Amino acid sequence: MAGKKGERNIEGMKKRRKGGQAQPLDDGFDRSSPDTLASLIDQWQARLGERNYSERTLEAHKWALKTFLTWSQERDLTSPQQITKPILESFQGWLFRYRKPNGQPLAIGTQRARLGALQRFFAHLCKTNHLPANPAADLELPRKQARSLPKGLSKEELAALMNLPDIRDPLGIRDRAILETLYATGARRSELTNLDLNDLDPSGKTLLIRKGKGGKDRLLPIGKTALDWLKKYLEKTRPRLLMEASEPALFLSGYGERLSSGYLGNWVAKTIKAAGIEKPGSCHLLRHSCATHMHENGADIRVIQQLLGHARLDTTSIYTAVAITHLKEVYQRTHPAAKEGAEG
């Protein structure tokens, strides 16, 4: 990320993903009438945009439905009236058997998300009287995988990661500021790339997350270490990257434009690996670490819920289990009665 060579990809990504808007309709799907599957999906996507759904949600729906359109058109299924529950079950089986270029299957969560998008699309067709019944209504989605405990970074791993960017390079200062901000606030990658300059209040030591997951805003505290690196970035790096004075983005690419969340995620994953850390993950690993370390040090679970922007407390409660795991480790190491050979 510190080199401009790696950032050239950002431009192409932006042209393909401009604000979550629909791509030019040259994808080969049948739009010969307003009632084909492709045409109706276009209309639904536009409707979701009008209802102020987030770019992330629009993008997820777009890819889920594009996968289904490709599959169905290969089988000459271009009208919603042709789609039945057995056909959708056949598509579900295809998703289960599908293998990515690396030979890995689609994650259960990905399969559920793509089928869920279909359920919502066909429910929309029923509401708009395009179909008398929803063929996806009784579709049984794959069972959720057992939720594994998030693995936070140790102090040593955090230090190795934070010290990796070359801070003699202006882009290295930016990269360090990004890593520190992710860890300090627990922000999602899309939330970080959506930050504008005015969202940071150095005097108030706060960061405003606008339209996070679920379209909700939240105001976050930001610690001294991250704030110090942000100040260095704003003083030494951002002015050198800025191409247009009107550009509002807080974090800029080497081309002076807003960073892509996809590129950011890939870079953080590579940086974690380059730091010698074997734990899987990217920006979410820093988010997990933020929440885990706060809970281990006594933060109430509801405070962490508010920090992370979780709508439901049960989503955050996983960190209680993480804290118990940490407690057991400390107990085993320090309590006399926990050691082997302790007298009864």
C-alpha positions, -999 to +999 in steps of 0.1 A: +000+000+000+029+023+006+039+020-031+021+036-059+023+005-080-001-013-057-025+017-057-030+018-095-057-009-090-078+016-071-087+036-102-101+006-120-121-005-090-136+029-087-147+030-123-165-003-117-180+005-084-189+042-086-211+048-056-229+015-058-246+025-090-256+000-117-230-008-142-236-002-179-262-028-191-238-046-214-236-078-194-255-100-219-286-105-197-320-106-214-337-072-210-359-075-241-389-065-220-396-048-186-407-082-172-376-103-177-357-113-146-328-090-155-351-060-160-370-066-128-337-070-108-325-037-122-358-021-111-355-036-076-319-025-072-329+010-082-357+009-056-333-002-029-310+027-038-340+051-035-347+037+000-312+047+010-297+012+014-259+013+020-234+009-009-223-023+008-258-038+009-264-028-028-231-043-038-239-076-020-273-079-036-259-071-070-234-099-069-259-124-054-284-117-081-258-115-109-248-151-099-284-162-101-290-144-135-259-161-150-270-195-138-306-191-149-299-176-183-276-206-191-307-227-186-330-204-207-348-192-176-353-155-182-388-149-168-398-149-131-428-171-140-404-199-149-388-199-115-402-226-091-391-239-057-374-270-073-355-247-096-343-226-067-333-258-048-313-268-079-295-234-078-289-239-041-273-273-049-251-256-075-240-230-050-231-258-026-210-276-052-194-245-067-156-242-063-137-209-065-105-207-086-085-217-056-105-249-052-124-238-021-162-239-017-183-209-010-186-202+027-219-211+043-224-174+051-219-165+014-244-192+003-270-180+028-265-143+017-270-151-020-301-172-013-314-146+011-311-119-016-332-141-038-359-146-011-361-108-007-362-102-045-391-127-051-410-113-021-407-079-038-421-094-070-451-107-050-457-073-034-456-056-068-480-082-083-455-097-108-460-131-091-489-146-073-467-166-049-431-165-037-412-196-050-384-188-025-406-184+006-401-219+019-365-224+007-345-239+035-312-221+038-280-239+049-276-241+086-253-215+101-219-227+111-210-227+147-196-193+156-159-195+164-144-172+189-125-143+174-088-144+178-074-111+189-038-100+184-014-101+213+006-070+224+036-084+206+017-090+174+002-056+175+036-040+180+050-059+150+020-049+128+021-012+138+059-010+133+058-025+098+049+007+077+080+027+067+072+060+084+101+077+066+077+075+036+047+098+036+025+069+025+040+049+054+027+076+078-007+073+063-006+035+066+004+037+103-025+061+109-049+037+092-038+007+113-039+027+145-074+041+137-088+006+130-075-007+163-084+023+183-120+026+172-130-009+160-143+006+128-152-016+098-131-012+067-160+005+048-166+028+077-130+039+076-128+045+039-161+065+041-146+089+066-144+125+056-120+151+069-147+168+089-156+135+107-125+138+128-126+162+157-091+163+172-100+187+200-129+166+210-110+133+204-139+118+185-146+102+151-180+103+135-191+072+117-217+082+091-242+056+079-225+025+093-240-009+091-278-005+091-274+031+079-268+044+115-244+071+126-223+068+158-197+090+175-166+072+186-138+082+210-103+079+196-072+074+217-041+095+220-018+071+200-042+070+170-049+107+172-011+115+172-006+095+140-036+110+124-022+145+131+011+135+115-008+122+085-028+154+082+003+176+085+028+156+065+010+133+041-025+144+031-014+178+017+011+160-006-016+135-018-044+160-023-051+166-060-084+185-057-091+209-029-127+198-029-119+162-021-135+155+013-121+120+021-099+117+052-077+089+039-064+094+003-048+071-022-015+078-039-037+094-066-054+118-042-088+100-041-108+081-016-094+046-008-114+016-019-126-006+010-118-037-010-082-026-016-079-016+020-090-051+032-065-068+008-036-045+020-043-050+057-044-088+051-011-087+033+004-064+060-007-088+088+010-117+070+042-096+063+044-089+101+047-126+107+012-130+122-004-163+113-039-155+125-064-152+096-082-119+090-079-084+078-095-052+091-119-073+112-089-088+131-081-053+144-118-048+152-119-080+172-087-070+189-101-037+199-133-052+214-115-082+231-088-061+248-114-036+260-135-063+275-105-081+291-097-048+308-131-043+322-153-026+296-190-035+299-204-055+270-230-028+263-203-002+259-186-025+234-219-030+216-222+008+212-186+011+200-189-016+174-223-005+162-240-038+168-278-037+165-282-067+188-264-075+221-262-112+212-239-102+183-215-086+208-219-113+235-192-134+218-166-112+235-179-124+269-168-159+259-134-145+248-130-129+282-138-161+299-112-179+279-086-153+289-098-156+325-093-194+325-058-190+311-048-165+338-065-187+365-046-218+353-013-198+354-018-180+387-042-198+411-024-224+434-053-248+433-054-249+395-019-263+392-012-300+389-003-317+421-021-291+443-032-306+476-069-311+482 
